[in-house]
Amino acid sequence: MWRAFLQKQELCWSNKSLLSQKNRMKPTLTNEAIQQFIKKGFVRIDHAFSKNLAAAGRAILWRDTGCDPNDPATWTKPVVRLGGYEQEPFREAMNTPVLHAAFDQLVGTARWEPRQSLGTFPIRFPHPDDPGDAGWHVDASFERTDGSWGVNVFSKGRALLMLFLFSDVEMNDAPTRILVGSHLEVAKILEPAGEEGLSFMELAKAFDYTKNYELAYATGEAGTVYLCHPFLMHAAQHNHGTKVRFLAQPPLYPAQPLQLERRDGNYSPLEKAIRLGLK
């Protein structure tokens, strides 16, 4: 009984310590950066995690590809997908104070779920073959009643799309392409579909690609992270360079459903962007 009491007290002190640490956390994003997220759909955070973590992560990923980093003859596919990584370099990269503060700023304190892995790594090699997965899309986030995977105007099941650069990525190294501001148009398309939303393919077909969207590229040094609105249209591309591109694209999950009508008006930038698109 006494041991249980001590364990309970220890847990209480630990929680208070974590809360105190969180309260001391400095904001990562400026007001200008937050406005960019609302209007353009993404922000770039340099040095979000260290180059040492990126290098440690790449070593694990190289091993699992079965390829030799020093022998391009072993790079026999344009893309290799690996997933489910929870080792220390990946956990630490996901959970830096810089990123946690940014999640609070964009999604809202206590409105996102901590995660301990980085999901899927689509590793892109310089290769003559078409990768076959370079179409414009929004990532689906929940299973609809008909069994298809879809997206709805409340962004059920996803708070952010995140791009973690585990290698230096320049213009020729297959940086993810981004249609700047496309998340606002996607919100309009999704609104009539309500809770059921649209399937991955239905949304892709309904989107108007002829509009003159600015094109951005997810370039940067290893340790850079792009935090993107979940409705942002994005696409992979062919690796035309000489280096292998290592990138993770995990979702940040919401801890509670998004609210597009709040009595107190306490909307997160994530919600404000959707509301802006619906005007």
C-alpha positions as CSV (number, residue, x, y, z in Angstrom):
1,M,0.0,0.0,0.0
2,W,2.8,2.4,1.0
3,R,4.7,1.5,-2.2
4,A,1.6,2.2,-4.3
5,F,1.3,5.6,-2.6
6,L,4.9,6.4,-3.4
7,Q,4.5,5.4,-7.0
8,K,1.4,7.6,-7.3
9,Q,3.3,10.5,-5.8
10,E,6.3,9.9,-8.2
11,L,3.9,9.9,-11.2
12,C,2.3,13.1,-10.0
13,W,5.7,14.9,-9.6
14,S,6.8,13.6,-13.0
15,N,3.6,15.0,-14.6
16,K,4.1,18.3,-12.9
17,S,7.7,18.4,-14.1
18,L,6.6,17.8,-17.7
19,L,3.9,20.4,-17.4
20,S,6.4,22.9,-16.0
21,Q,8.8,22.1,-18.8
22,K,6.1,22.6,-21.4
23,N,5.1,25.9,-19.9
24,R,8.7,27.2,-20.2
25,M,8.8,26.1,-23.9
26,K,9.6,29.1,-26.2
27,P,7.4,29.5,-29.2
28,T,9.0,28.2,-32.4
29,L,7.0,30.2,-35.0
30,T,6.7,33.9,-35.4
31,N,3.3,35.5,-36.1
32,E,4.4,35.9,-39.7
33,A,5.2,32.2,-40.0
34,I,1.8,31.3,-38.6
35,Q,0.1,33.5,-41.1
36,Q,2.0,31.8,-43.8
37,F,0.7,28.5,-42.6
38,I,-2.9,29.8,-42.7
39,K,-2.6,31.4,-46.2
40,K,0.0,29.3,-48.0
41,G,-0.5,26.0,-46.2
42,F,3.0,25.2,-44.8
43,V,5.9,26.4,-42.8
44,R,9.6,25.3,-43.0
45,I,11.5,24.8,-39.8
46,D,15.3,24.6,-40.2
47,H,17.3,22.7,-37.6
48,A,14.2,21.1,-36.2
49,F,16.3,18.1,-35.3
50,S,20.1,17.6,-35.4
51,K,22.3,16.4,-38.2
52,N,23.6,13.7,-35.9
53,L,20.1,12.2,-35.5
54,A,19.6,12.4,-39.3
55,A,22.9,10.5,-39.9
56,A,22.0,7.9,-37.3
57,G,18.6,7.4,-38.9
58,R,20.1,7.2,-42.4
59,A,22.5,4.4,-41.2
60,I,19.5,2.3,-40.1
61,L,17.6,3.0,-43.3
62,W,20.5,2.2,-45.6
63,R,20.9,-1.2,-43.8
64,D,17.2,-1.9,-44.4
65,T,17.2,-1.0,-48.0
66,G,19.7,-3.7,-48.7
67,C,21.6,-1.3,-50.9
68,D,25.2,-0.2,-50.6
69,P,25.6,3.6,-50.1
70,N,29.0,3.4,-51.9
71,D,27.8,1.4,-54.9
72,P,25.1,2.9,-57.1
73,A,25.0,-0.4,-59.0
74,T,22.9,-1.7,-56.0
75,W,20.4,1.1,-56.4
76,T,18.1,-0.9,-58.6
77,K,14.7,0.8,-57.9
78,P,13.6,4.4,-58.2
79,V,11.9,4.3,-54.8
80,V,12.0,2.0,-51.8
81,R,9.4,2.3,-49.1
82,L,10.2,1.5,-45.5
83,G,8.0,2.0,-42.5
84,G,7.4,1.6,-38.8
85,Y,10.6,3.1,-37.4
86,E,10.6,3.6,-33.6
87,Q,14.3,3.5,-32.9
88,E,15.9,6.2,-30.8
89,P,17.0,8.5,-33.7
90,F,13.5,8.6,-35.1
91,R,11.8,9.1,-31.7
92,E,14.1,11.9,-30.8
93,A,13.7,13.6,-34.2
94,M,10.0,13.5,-33.8
95,N,10.0,14.9,-30.2
96,T,12.2,17.9,-30.1
97,P,11.1,20.9,-28.1
98,V,11.2,23.0,-31.3
99,L,8.6,20.7,-32.9
100,H,6.4,20.3,-29.9
101,A,6.1,24.1,-29.5
102,A,5.2,24.4,-33.2
103,F,2.5,21.7,-32.9
104,D,1.0,23.7,-30.0
105,Q,1.1,26.8,-32.1
106,L,-0.5,25.4,-35.2
107,V,-2.8,22.7,-33.8
108,G,-3.4,23.9,-30.3
109,T,-2.1,22.8,-26.9
110,A,-3.5,19.4,-25.9
111,R,-5.2,19.1,-29.3
112,W,-2.5,16.7,-30.9
113,E,-1.3,13.2,-30.1
114,P,2.3,12.6,-29.3
115,R,3.9,9.9,-31.4
116,Q,7.0,7.8,-31.1
117,S,7.6,6.8,-34.7
118,L,8.1,8.4,-38.1
119,G,5.9,6.2,-40.3
120,T,6.8,5.7,-43.9
121,F,10.1,6.6,-45.5
122,P,9.8,6.8,-49.3
123,I,13.5,6.6,-50.2
124,R,14.1,8.0,-53.7
125,F,17.1,6.8,-55.7
126,P,18.6,8.3,-58.9
127,H,17.2,5.9,-61.4
128,P,16.1,6.0,-65.1
129,D,12.7,4.4,-64.3
130,D,9.6,6.4,-63.5
131,P,8.7,5.9,-59.8
132,G,5.0,5.6,-60.7
133,D,3.8,7.5,-57.6
134,A,4.3,11.2,-58.6
135,G,0.7,12.4,-58.9
136,W,-0.8,15.4,-57.1
137,H,-2.8,14.3,-54.0
138,V,-4.0,15.0,-50.5
139,D,-3.3,12.2,-48.0
140,A,-6.4,10.2,-47.0
141,S,-6.9,10.0,-43.2
142,F,-9.9,7.8,-42.3
143,E,-11.9,4.8,-43.6
144,R,-15.2,5.8,-45.0
145,T,-18.4,3.7,-44.8
146,D,-17.9,2.2,-48.2
147,G,-14.4,1.0,-47.2
148,S,-12.4,3.5,-49.2
149,W,-10.0,5.9,-47.5
150,G,-11.0,9.6,-47.5
151,V,-10.7,13.1,-46.4
152,N,-13.4,15.4,-44.9
153,V,-13.7,19.1,-44.2
154,F,-13.0,18.4,-40.5
155,S,-9.7,16.7,-41.4
156,K,-10.8,13.6,-39.5
157,G,-7.8,11.6,-38.4
158,R,-5.0,14.1,-39.3
159,A,-3.9,17.4,-37.9
160,L,-0.7,17.9,-40.0
161,L,1.2,16.5,-42.9
162,M,4.9,16.5,-41.9
163,L,8.0,16.2,-44.1
164,F,11.2,15.2,-42.2
165,L,14.3,15.6,-44.2
166,F,16.9,13.0,-43.2
167,S,19.3,13.9,-46.0
168,D,20.3,17.2,-47.6
169,V,17.7,17.8,-50.4
170,E,18.4,20.1,-53.3
171,M,16.3,20.8,-56.4
172,N,17.6,17.7,-58.3
173,D,17.2,15.3,-55.4
174,A,13.4,14.7,-55.7
175,P,12.1,17.3,-53.3
176,T,8.4,17.0,-52.6
177,R,6.4,19.5,-54.7
178,I,3.8,21.7,-53.1
179,L,0.9,23.7,-54.6
180,V,1.0,26.8,-52.5
181,G,-2.4,27.8,-51.1
182,S,-4.1,24.7,-52.6
183,H,-5.5,23.7,-49.1
184,L,-8.0,26.6,-49.3
185,E,-9.5,25.2,-52.5
186,V,-9.5,21.7,-51.1
187,A,-11.6,22.9,-48.1
188,K,-14.2,24.3,-50.5
189,I,-14.4,21.0,-52.4
190,L,-14.8,19.0,-49.2
191,E,-17.4,21.1,-47.5
192,P,-20.5,19.7,-49.5
193,A,-19.4,16.2,-48.7
194,G,-19.8,16.7,-44.9
195,E,-18.7,14.0,-42.5
196,E,-18.4,11.3,-45.1
197,G,-16.0,13.4,-47.2
198,L,-14.4,12.3,-50.4
199,S,-12.2,9.4,-51.3
200,F,-8.6,9.9,-52.2
201,M,-9.4,9.6,-55.9
202,E,-12.7,11.6,-55.8
203,L,-10.8,14.6,-54.3
204,A,-8.0,14.3,-56.8
205,K,-10.5,14.4,-59.7
206,A,-12.5,17.3,-58.3
207,F,-9.4,19.6,-57.8
208,D,-8.8,22.2,-60.5
209,Y,-5.2,22.0,-61.5
210,T,-5.5,24.7,-64.2
211,K,-5.4,27.5,-61.6
212,N,-2.1,29.4,-61.5
213,Y,-0.8,28.0,-58.2
214,E,2.7,28.9,-57.1
215,L,4.9,25.9,-56.9
216,A,7.2,25.3,-53.9
217,Y,9.7,22.5,-53.2
218,A,10.6,20.9,-49.9
219,T,14.3,21.4,-50.1
220,G,16.7,22.0,-47.2
221,E,19.5,20.5,-45.1
222,A,19.1,17.3,-43.1
223,G,17.2,18.2,-40.0
224,T,14.7,20.4,-41.8
225,V,11.0,19.8,-41.2
226,Y,8.0,21.1,-43.2
227,L,4.8,21.3,-41.3
228,C,1.9,21.3,-43.8
229,H,-1.8,21.7,-43.6
230,P,-3.4,18.3,-44.2
231,F,-5.4,19.6,-47.2
232,L,-2.3,20.8,-49.0
233,M,-1.9,19.3,-52.5
234,H,1.6,17.8,-52.9
235,A,3.4,15.3,-55.1
236,A,6.6,13.3,-55.3
237,Q,8.9,13.5,-58.3
238,H,11.7,11.7,-60.1
239,N,15.2,11.9,-58.5
240,H,17.3,13.6,-61.2
241,G,20.3,14.1,-59.0
242,T,23.1,11.9,-57.9
243,K,22.2,11.6,-54.2
244,V,19.7,9.3,-52.5
245,R,16.9,11.3,-50.8
246,F,15.8,10.2,-47.3
247,L,12.5,11.7,-46.1
248,A,9.8,10.7,-43.7
249,Q,6.2,11.8,-44.1
250,P,4.3,11.0,-40.9
251,P,0.9,12.5,-40.0
252,L,0.4,14.3,-36.7
253,Y,-2.8,12.9,-35.2
254,P,-5.4,15.1,-33.6
255,A,-6.2,14.4,-29.9
256,Q,-9.8,15.8,-30.4
257,P,-11.9,16.5,-33.5
258,L,-11.4,19.9,-35.2
259,Q,-14.1,22.5,-34.6
260,L,-15.0,24.9,-37.3
261,E,-17.6,26.7,-35.1
262,R,-16.3,27.5,-31.6
263,R,-18.3,29.6,-29.2
264,D,-15.2,31.0,-27.6
265,G,-13.6,31.8,-31.0
266,N,-10.4,30.0,-29.9
267,Y,-9.6,28.6,-33.3
268,S,-6.2,27.1,-34.0
269,P,-4.3,28.2,-37.2
270,L,-5.2,24.8,-38.6
271,E,-8.9,25.5,-38.1
272,K,-8.5,29.2,-39.2
273,A,-7.1,28.0,-42.6
274,I,-10.1,25.8,-43.2
275,R,-12.5,28.6,-42.3
276,L,-10.6,30.9,-44.6
277,G,-11.0,28.4,-47.5
278,L,-14.8,28.2,-46.8
279,K,-15.4,32.0,-47.1
